[in-house]
Amino acid sequence: MNRAALRRIWGMIYRHLALYRRSWPRVLELMYWPVLQMVVWGFTTTYLIGLQGNPAALAAGTLLGGVLLWEVALRSQMGFSISFLEEIWSRNLGHVFVSPLRPRELVAALMGMSIIRVLVGVLPAVLLAWLLYAFGLFAMGPVVVAFFAALLLMGWAVALGVTSLILRHGAGAEALAWSILFGLTPFSAVFYPVAVLPGWLQPVALALPSAHVFEGMRAALLDGTIAWGHLGAAFALDAAWLALMAWVFMAQFERARIRGRC
């Protein structure tokens, strides 16, 4: 990627950062839901530990770990999708593509904004989990970085699918930017193992990168081991999902451009 492309990508990122620099409610909104989720689940786990004693402590750790890591996927997907929607709401998408900006550079800029939004939203929740409940997410070791990366990639893949639907169906598909990953939560094994699901649903769960991440998280927290099989499967599925959704996005983008939607 040449210097001119990097400047165009940075220009798009800066365009969105300028919105947050001038609006503290936008910044607060990034942190609000992750912190709220962590606080609610933190008090729930504290209550369970009080009822059952030490046996519940490990389960409480997996619940808090699940909440914090799932927020990475949610914020990653929403950060990408909502940054794209900002261009639509401001009627700026057509103007953007009058410039030399290419579709892949737009995607790279949206991914950059997604990373920023994840860090701003999730890190305060991770810090509060340590301060309030003595739960250190990074106690799992360096493997937690791999978990973050796998969920970040999954969020981007889902976001590419969502933006493709928005390009295809317009405003009628905008609600998916907030809701689609919540629909995958029951199959992602965030709070319970895949084995808990009915047998016919388990292959569905194992087709999701997130299910392998959370199986690996439980192995790290409960057994102190790195589940390399699950980690490898998560990244392999991420690669497949990203390749498929990138193809769908480009196809829908070309169709939208031919029809004059962008």
C-alpha positions in Angstrom: 0.0 0.0 0.0 1.6 3.3 -1.1 1.8 6.5 0.8 -1.1 8.2 -1.0 -3.4 5.3 -0.1 -2.3 5.6 3.6 -3.0 9.3 3.5 -6.5 8.7 2.2 -7.2 6.0 4.8 -5.9 8.4 7.5 -8.1 11.2 6.1 -11.2 9.0 6.5 -10.2 8.0 10.0 -9.5 11.6 11.0 -12.9 12.6 9.6 -14.6 10.3 12.2 -12.2 11.1 15.0 -13.1 14.8 14.6 -16.7 14.0 15.4 -15.6 12.4 18.7 -13.2 15.2 19.5 -16.0 17.7 19.5 -18.7 15.6 21.2 -18.1 14.1 24.6 -21.5 12.3 24.6 -20.3 10.2 21.6 -17.2 9.2 23.6 -19.3 8.4 26.6 -21.6 6.3 24.5 -18.6 4.1 23.4 -17.9 3.2 27.1 -21.4 3.1 28.4 -22.7 -0.3 27.3 -19.5 -2.3 27.9 -19.1 -0.8 31.4 -22.8 -1.3 32.2 -22.7 -5.0 31.0 -19.6 -5.6 33.1 -21.1 -4.0 36.2 -24.4 -6.0 36.0 -22.7 -9.3 35.4 -20.0 -8.5 38.0 -22.6 -8.0 40.7 -24.4 -11.2 39.5 -21.2 -13.2 39.9 -20.5 -11.7 43.3 -23.9 -12.8 44.4 -23.4 -16.3 43.1 -20.0 -16.6 44.9 -21.7 -15.5 48.1 -24.3 -18.2 47.8 -22.0 -21.1 46.7 -18.6 -20.1 48.0 -15.4 -21.1 46.2 -16.9 -23.5 43.7 -18.7 -20.6 42.0 -15.6 -18.4 41.8 -14.2 -20.2 38.7 -17.6 -20.0 37.0 -17.8 -16.4 37.9 -14.5 -15.8 36.2 -15.7 -17.4 33.0 -18.9 -15.3 33.0 -16.9 -12.0 33.4 -14.4 -13.2 30.8 -17.2 -14.0 28.4 -18.9 -10.6 28.9 -15.7 -8.7 28.3 -14.5 -10.7 25.3 -18.0 -10.7 23.7 -17.9 -6.9 23.9 -14.8 -7.0 21.7 -16.9 -8.7 18.9 -19.9 -6.4 19.5 -17.9 -3.2 19.5 -15.8 -4.3 16.5 -18.9 -4.9 14.4 -20.8 -1.9 15.6 -17.7 0.4 15.2 -17.4 -0.6 11.6 -21.1 -0.5 10.7 -21.9 2.7 12.5 -19.0 4.5 11.0 -20.3 3.5 7.6 -23.8 4.6 8.6 -22.4 8.0 9.6 -21.4 8.5 5.9 -25.0 7.6 4.8 -26.7 9.8 7.5 -24.6 12.8 6.5 -25.2 12.0 2.8 -21.4 11.9 2.4 -21.0 8.5 0.8 -21.4 9.8 -2.8 -19.0 12.7 -2.1 -16.4 10.3 -0.7 -16.3 8.3 -3.9 -16.0 11.4 -6.0 -12.5 11.6 -4.4 -9.7 9.1 -5.3 -10.7 6.9 -2.3 -11.0 3.3 -3.3 -13.5 0.8 -1.7 -10.7 -1.2 -0.1 -9.3 2.0 1.4 -12.8 2.8 2.8 -12.9 -0.6 4.4 -9.4 -0.2 5.8 -10.5 3.2 7.4 -13.6 1.6 8.9 -11.5 -1.2 10.3 -9.2 1.4 11.8 -12.1 3.3 13.4 -13.4 -0.1 14.7 -10.2 -0.8 16.5 -10.2 2.7 18.1 -13.9 2.3 19.2 -13.1 -1.2 20.7 -10.2 0.2 22.7 -12.1 3.2 24.0 -15.1 1.1 24.9 -13.7 -2.2 26.2 -10.5 -1.1 28.1 -12.4 0.9 30.8 -14.6 -2.1 31.4 -11.6 -4.4 31.7 -10.0 -1.9 34.2 -13.2 -1.7 36.3 -13.5 -5.5 36.3 -10.1 -5.6 37.9 -10.8 -2.8 40.4 -14.3 -3.8 41.5 -14.2 -7.6 41.2 -10.4 -8.5 41.2 -10.9 -10.1 37.8 -7.9 -9.7 35.5 -8.7 -10.6 31.9 -5.0 -10.6 31.1 -4.3 -13.2 33.8 -4.9 -15.8 31.0 -1.6 -14.7 29.5 -0.6 -13.6 26.1 -3.3 -15.8 24.5 -5.9 -13.2 25.4 -4.4 -11.0 22.6 -5.2 -13.9 20.2 -8.8 -14.0 21.6 -9.1 -10.3 21.0 -7.8 -10.5 17.5 -10.1 -13.5 16.5 -13.2 -11.7 17.8 -12.1 -8.4 16.2 -11.9 -10.2 12.8 -15.2 -11.9 13.3 -16.8 -8.5 14.0 -15.4 -7.1 10.8 -16.7 -10.0 8.8 -20.2 -9.6 10.2 -20.0 -5.8 9.7 -19.1 -6.3 6.0 -22.2 -8.4 5.7 -24.3 -5.8 7.4 -23.0 -3.0 5.2 -23.7 -5.1 2.1 -27.3 -5.4 3.2 -27.5 -1.7 3.8 -26.2 -1.0 0.3 -28.7 -3.5 -1.1 -31.8 -2.6 1.0 -31.1 0.9 2.3 -32.5 2.2 5.5 -34.6 -0.9 6.1 -31.4 -2.8 7.0 -29.9 -0.2 9.3 -31.3 -1.9 12.5 -29.1 -4.9 11.8 -26.1 -2.8 12.7 -27.2 -3.0 16.3 -28.9 -6.3 16.5 -27.3 -9.0 14.3 -24.5 -10.1 16.7 -26.9 -10.3 19.6 -28.8 -12.9 17.5 -25.6 -15.0 17.4 -25.0 -14.9 21.1 -26.9 -18.1 22.0 -24.8 -20.1 19.4 -21.4 -18.4 20.3 -21.0 -20.3 23.6 -20.2 -17.1 25.4 -21.5 -18.2 28.9 -21.6 -22.0 28.5 -19.8 -24.7 26.6 -20.9 -25.8 23.2 -21.7 -29.2 24.7 -24.7 -27.7 26.5 -26.4 -27.0 23.2 -28.6 -29.7 21.5 -26.6 -32.0 19.3 -28.1 -30.6 16.1 -27.1 -27.1 17.1 -23.5 -27.9 18.0 -22.3 -27.9 14.3 -23.9 -24.5 13.9 -22.0 -23.2 16.9 -18.7 -24.7 15.8 -19.1 -22.8 12.4 -18.8 -19.6 14.4 -15.3 -18.3 15.2 -16.6 -16.9 18.5 -17.6 -20.4 19.8 -14.0 -21.6 19.4 -12.7 -18.4 21.1 -14.9 -18.9 24.2 -14.1 -22.6 24.4 -10.4 -21.6 24.4 -11.1 -18.9 27.0 -12.7 -21.5 29.4 -9.7 -23.9 28.8 -7.3 -21.0 29.8 -9.3 -19.9 32.8 -10.3 -23.3 34.2 -7.4 -25.6 33.2 -4.6 -23.1 32.5 -4.0 -24.5 29.1 -4.1 -23.1 25.6 -6.5 -24.8 23.3 -4.5 -24.5 20.1 -7.1 -26.5 18.1 -9.9 -24.0 19.0 -7.6 -21.1 18.4 -6.6 -22.3 15.0 -10.2 -23.1 14.1 -11.2 -19.6 15.1 -8.7 -17.9 12.8 -9.4 -20.3 9.9 -13.1 -19.5 10.2 -12.3 -15.8 10.4 -10.4 -16.0 7.2 -13.2 -17.8 5.4 -15.8 -15.4 6.7 -13.8 -12.3 5.8 -13.1 -13.6 2.3 -16.8 -14.4 1.7 -18.1 -11.2 3.1 -15.5 -9.1 1.3 -16.7 -10.6 -2.0 -20.3 -9.9 -1.1 -19.5 -6.3 -0.1 -17.6 -5.6 -3.3 -20.5 -7.1 -5.4 -23.1 -5.0 -3.6 -20.9 -1.9 -3.8 -20.5 -2.2 -7.6 -24.3 -2.8 -7.9 -25.0 0.3 -5.7 -22.6 2.4 -7.8 -24.2 1.3 -11.1 -27.6 2.3 -9.6 -26.4 5.6 -8.4 -26.7 4.8 -4.6 -23.1 5.8 -3.9 
